[in-house]
Amino acid sequence: MTNADIVREACRVVWTEGDVSRINEFYADNFTADYPMTQWGEGLEGIRRLAEAQRRAFPDYAEHIDALYDAGDNIIVVLTIQGTNTGPMEGREPTGKRIEFRDVTICRVENGKIVKQSGLSDYFTVYQQLGLLSGVA
């Protein structure tokens, strides 16, 4: 598999299908993440906890790759993320509302595994769609 294939499959298998049993196929033991407003935790266990929390809050959570740029060891992915909030999220009761937002992620791949992931998610849109922001136009 190419580095781009590894990232593409991680998006599909771990995040869209929610198969956390396969995290170690795509992510390195020493994985780190850098995202404002998203707490990944440490290593493979951090990824598992985040993926499970996403799936509880949004059982139909799905990532669609809009664009993928292969820069060798760095893979840049532009995503549209969708889901319906039917489970608790960040200590809040479910809203039942559907979300759709953009995300840009950069994955560093070494020795066939993602070792670092950083990016920006459009949480402003998420919180607007969930009705969690009031008085914001």
Sequence and secondary structure as in RCSB ss.txt:
>XXXX:A:sequence
MTNADIVREACRVVWTEGDVSRINEFYADNFTADYPMTQWGEGLEGIRRLAEAQRRAFPDYAEHIDALYDAGDNI
IVVLTIQGTNTGPMEGREPTGKRIEFRDVTICRVENGKIVKQSGLSDYFTVYQQLGLLSGVA
>XXXX:A:secstr
  HHHHHHHHIIIIIIS  GGGHHHHEEEEEEEE TT    SHHHHHHHHHHHHHHH TT EEEEEEEEEETTEE
EEEEEEEEE  S BTTB     EEEEEEEEEEEEETTEEEEEEEEE HHHHHHHTT   S  
